[in-house]
Amino acid sequence: ITSYRLLQEDYTSELLQLLNLNDIERKVFVELTSMTNEAYSKLIRGKEDKFQGCLEFFAVSEEARGKKVGKQLFNELIS
């Protein structure tokens, strides 16, 4: 499902930015990507069949801010 969802998004500008990185920036990008992949692998080791994904970004709308909506959602996630 994740792979299919990626096909629906337009990442043209991001891909162009990656293609335009200089050697140092490219090296840093590759190192960070490798470290991230290694961390995820360690986190789900032994749980690959149950792993469904991870939360990478969490935000609430401007209208919901200050009303503890985000806190309630985050607490629900943790529980």
N, C-alpha and C positions, 0 to 999 in steps of 0.2 A: 504494500500500500504506500509506504514512504517513497519508494522509487517512482511510482506512478504520480504521486503528488508533485514531486520535483519536476516531472515532465510538463506539468500544467503551469508552472511559474516561468516567467521570463527573466532569465538571469544574464541577458545580453550585456548590459553595462558592467556587471560584476566580472564577467568573463573577460571583457575587453580590458578592464583595470588589471586583472591578473596577467594578461598577456603583455601589458606595458610595464610590468615591474622590472626594476633593474636587478642585477645579479644578487646584490645584498638583500634587497627586499624579498626577492624570490626565495632565497635561502632561509630567511626568517619565517616566511609563510610556510614553507615545507616543514621546518622544524616545529612550528606551533601546531600544524595539522597532525604531524606525527605524534607529538606529545599528547594531543587531545585524543587521538585514536587509541593510543596506548592506555591512557587513563580510563576511557570508556571500557576497553577490553578487560582491564583489571576490575572495574566496578561490577561488571556483569558476569565475570568468570564463575562458572558453575550454575548460572541462572539463565543461560542463553534461551532456553525454551520458554521461560516465563517473562523475559524482558520484553516490554512493549514500547519503550521509548523513554525520553527524558525531557524534562522541562528546561528549555533554554532561555525563555523570555517570558516575563509575567508583567502585565500592566492592566490598569483599570482606566476607564474613561475619566475625563475631567469632571464630569457630573458626579461620578461615584467617589471621587477623592475626598478624603476627610470624613467619610461616613463609615469607615471600618469595613468596607466591602472587600478590599484587597486582603486585609488581615483575616477575615472570615474565610475567604476562598483559600488562602494559603494554609490556614489551620485545617481546613477540610482536606486539602491535598495531603498534608502530613499524616493525618489520622487515617 
